[in-house]
């Protein structure tokens, strides 16, 4: 009996020290290393949902709609001073691939007069091309594609000044500014600023509101591209 107890204790101790289990492999490289297909009966589903881990690391099922659903982000305060809010922070491009890029799609509007109709904005981060030789310029920058669409009930384009918001671009700082017509400690306006890490391929997109109560942004999706 003592021998049996000692043997089981030795197995338990060995398993604890090794902390790696291999199935169909004698050299597991991770805590659980499976050389073959996996079947988890508890995660079976006819809708072919996606397996994901929750905050506690428990596997669960989610639908694609949950992943790609727009995310509402509200930059709000009762002050006229500038206030920043991160809209997206994460991967964008592959630094080793000059053709790699990403597009972040937004829909946004504010509480200030002149900018209460939603604007569709695409933040396109990619490299420019040399007009003399067709080569990539070697630096990723942010470009903004804005569509103010239509206003009221009349299908009349609302694209140029003096219609609001007035949109201006500052290429040097990867920034676009939206100027409303209201006044709250100054003429209301908001920036969308993109900070680009050329080394890692990460970007950070922020809302910077001024002289307004709220800037509401819907993060629609993030699309990444690379060379074929």
C-alpha positions as CSV (number, residue, x, y, z in Angstrom):
1,X,0.0,0.0,0.0
2,X,2.8,2.4,0.8
3,X,4.5,1.5,-2.5
4,X,1.3,2.2,-4.4
5,X,0.9,5.6,-2.6
6,X,4.5,6.6,-3.3
7,X,4.1,5.6,-7.0
8,X,1.0,7.7,-7.4
9,X,2.6,10.7,-5.6
10,X,5.6,10.4,-7.8
11,X,3.4,10.5,-10.9
12,X,1.5,13.6,-9.6
13,X,4.8,15.3,-8.7
14,X,6.3,14.5,-12.2
15,X,3.2,15.8,-13.9
16,X,3.3,19.0,-11.9
17,X,6.9,19.7,-12.7
18,X,6.5,18.9,-16.4
19,X,3.3,20.9,-16.8
20,X,3.1,19.8,-20.5
21,X,0.9,17.2,-22.0
22,X,1.3,15.8,-25.5
23,X,-1.3,13.8,-27.5
24,X,0.2,11.9,-30.4
25,X,3.5,13.5,-29.7
26,X,6.4,12.7,-27.3
27,X,7.8,16.2,-27.4
28,X,5.0,18.7,-26.3
29,X,6.0,22.3,-26.8
30,X,3.1,23.8,-24.8
31,X,1.0,23.0,-21.8
32,X,-1.3,21.0,-24.1
33,X,0.2,19.9,-27.5
34,X,-2.2,17.9,-29.7
35,X,-0.9,16.4,-32.9
36,X,-4.2,15.9,-34.8
37,X,-7.7,17.1,-35.0
38,X,-9.7,18.2,-31.9
39,X,-13.4,17.6,-31.2
40,X,-15.1,19.5,-28.3
41,X,-18.7,18.2,-28.1
42,X,-19.8,21.0,-25.8
43,X,-19.0,23.6,-28.5
44,X,-20.9,21.9,-31.3
45,X,-23.3,24.2,-33.1
46,X,-25.3,24.1,-36.4
47,X,-24.8,27.9,-37.0
48,X,-21.1,27.5,-37.3
49,X,-20.4,30.2,-34.7
50,X,-16.8,31.2,-33.8
51,X,-15.0,29.8,-30.8
52,X,-13.6,32.5,-28.5
53,X,-12.2,32.8,-25.0
54,X,-13.9,35.1,-22.5
55,X,-12.1,37.3,-19.9
56,X,-11.5,34.2,-17.7
57,X,-10.1,32.1,-20.5
58,X,-13.3,30.0,-20.8
59,X,-14.1,28.9,-24.4
60,X,-17.5,30.1,-25.6
61,X,-19.4,30.6,-28.9
62,X,-20.0,33.9,-30.5
63,X,-21.6,34.9,-33.8
64,X,-19.7,36.9,-36.4
65,X,-22.2,39.8,-36.0
66,X,-20.9,40.2,-32.4
67,X,-17.3,40.6,-33.6
68,X,-18.1,43.0,-36.4
69,X,-20.8,45.0,-34.8
70,X,-20.2,48.8,-34.7
71,X,-18.7,50.1,-31.4
72,X,-20.1,53.3,-30.0
73,X,-17.5,55.7,-28.5
74,X,-18.6,58.9,-26.8
75,X,-16.2,61.7,-26.2
76,X,-18.1,63.9,-23.8
77,X,-17.6,66.6,-21.1
78,X,-19.2,69.8,-19.9
79,X,-16.0,71.7,-20.6
80,X,-15.0,73.7,-23.7
81,X,-11.3,72.7,-23.3
82,X,-9.8,70.0,-25.5
83,X,-10.5,66.4,-24.6
84,X,-9.1,63.2,-26.2
85,X,-10.7,59.8,-26.5
86,X,-9.1,56.7,-28.1
87,X,-11.2,55.3,-30.9
88,X,-8.9,52.5,-32.1
89,X,-5.5,51.3,-31.0
90,X,-3.8,48.3,-32.4
91,X,-2.4,46.5,-35.5
92,X,-2.6,48.2,-38.9
93,X,0.2,47.2,-41.3
94,X,3.2,44.9,-41.7
95,X,6.4,47.1,-41.6
96,X,8.2,44.6,-43.8
97,X,5.6,44.9,-46.6
98,X,5.5,48.3,-48.3
99,X,2.1,47.6,-49.8
100,X,0.6,46.7,-46.4
101,X,-2.1,49.1,-45.2
102,X,-5.3,49.3,-43.2
103,X,-8.6,51.2,-43.4
104,X,-10.6,52.2,-40.3
105,X,-14.2,53.1,-41.1
106,X,-16.0,55.6,-38.8
107,X,-19.4,57.3,-38.7
108,X,-19.6,60.3,-36.4
109,X,-21.4,63.5,-35.4
110,X,-21.5,66.0,-32.6
111,X,-23.6,68.1,-30.3
112,X,-22.5,71.3,-31.9
113,X,-24.5,73.3,-34.5
114,X,-23.4,72.6,-38.0
115,X,-22.2,69.1,-37.2
116,X,-25.3,67.2,-36.1
117,X,-25.6,65.2,-39.4
118,X,-23.4,62.1,-39.5
119,X,-20.3,62.0,-41.5
120,X,-18.8,58.8,-42.9
121,X,-15.0,58.9,-42.6
122,X,-12.4,56.3,-43.7
123,X,-9.0,56.5,-42.2
124,X,-6.6,55.0,-44.8
125,X,-3.1,54.3,-43.5
126,X,-0.6,53.4,-46.2
127,X,2.5,54.5,-48.1
128,X,2.5,57.1,-50.8
129,X,4.0,56.4,-54.2
130,X,6.8,58.5,-55.8
131,X,5.3,60.3,-58.9
132,X,8.7,60.2,-60.7
133,X,9.6,56.5,-60.4
134,X,6.5,54.7,-59.0
135,X,8.4,53.5,-55.9
136,X,7.0,53.5,-52.4
137,X,8.0,56.5,-50.3
138,X,8.9,54.3,-47.3
139,X,6.7,56.0,-44.7
140,X,3.2,55.2,-43.7
141,X,0.8,58.2,-43.4
142,X,-2.9,58.6,-42.8
143,X,-5.3,59.8,-45.4
144,X,-9.0,60.7,-44.8
145,X,-11.9,60.0,-47.1
146,X,-15.0,62.0,-45.9
147,X,-18.5,61.8,-47.2
148,X,-21.0,64.3,-45.7
149,X,-23.8,62.8,-47.7
150,X,-27.1,64.5,-47.7
151,X,-28.9,66.8,-45.2
152,X,-32.6,67.3,-44.4
153,X,-35.1,65.8,-46.8
154,X,-33.7,67.2,-50.0
155,X,-31.3,65.1,-51.8
156,X,-28.8,68.0,-52.3
157,X,-25.1,67.4,-51.8
158,X,-23.8,68.9,-48.6
159,X,-20.1,68.8,-49.4
160,X,-18.6,72.3,-49.8
161,X,-18.3,75.5,-47.8
162,X,-20.2,77.4,-46.4
163,X,-22.0,74.2,-45.5
164,X,-20.9,72.7,-42.2
165,X,-19.0,70.9,-40.9
166,X,-16.0,72.4,-42.8
167,X,-13.3,69.8,-43.2
168,X,-9.6,70.5,-43.4
169,X,-6.6,68.2,-43.5
170,X,-3.1,68.5,-42.0
171,X,-0.9,66.0,-43.6
172,X,2.1,66.7,-41.4
173,X,0.3,65.6,-38.3
174,X,-2.0,62.9,-39.9
175,X,-5.0,65.0,-38.7
176,X,-8.4,66.0,-40.0
177,X,-10.5,68.8,-38.5
178,X,-14.2,69.2,-38.5
179,X,-15.4,72.7,-37.8
180,X,-19.0,73.3,-36.7
181,X,-20.9,76.6,-36.7
182,X,-21.8,76.7,-33.0
183,X,-20.1,78.6,-30.2
184,X,-19.3,77.3,-26.8
185,X,-16.3,79.1,-25.4
186,X,-15.1,79.2,-29.0
187,X,-16.3,77.8,-32.4
188,X,-16.9,74.1,-31.9
189,X,-14.6,71.7,-33.7
190,X,-13.1,68.3,-33.4
191,X,-10.1,66.5,-34.7
192,X,-9.5,62.9,-35.7
193,X,-5.8,62.3,-35.1
194,X,-3.8,59.2,-36.2
195,X,-0.5,58.3,-34.5
196,X,1.5,55.8,-36.5
197,X,4.3,53.6,-35.2
198,X,6.5,53.0,-38.3
199,X,8.5,50.2,-36.5
200,X,5.6,48.0,-35.2
201,X,2.8,48.8,-37.6
202,X,0.5,49.8,-34.8
203,X,-1.7,52.9,-35.0
204,X,-3.7,55.0,-32.5
205,X,-6.8,57.0,-33.7
206,X,-8.2,59.6,-31.3
207,X,-11.1,62.0,-31.2
208,X,-10.1,65.5,-29.9
209,X,-13.1,67.7,-29.3
210,X,-13.1,71.4,-28.4
211,X,-15.9,73.8,-27.5
212,X,-18.6,71.2,-27.6
213,X,-20.3,68.8,-25.2
214,X,-20.1,65.5,-27.2
215,X,-18.5,63.8,-30.2
216,X,-20.2,60.5,-30.9
217,X,-18.2,58.0,-33.0
218,X,-19.3,54.6,-34.3
219,X,-16.3,52.4,-35.1
220,X,-17.7,50.4,-38.0
221,X,-14.8,48.1,-38.9
222,X,-11.0,47.7,-39.4
223,X,-9.7,46.2,-42.7
224,X,-6.1,45.2,-43.2
225,X,-4.4,44.5,-46.5
226,X,-1.1,43.1,-47.7
227,X,0.7,42.2,-50.8
228,X,-0.8,39.2,-52.7
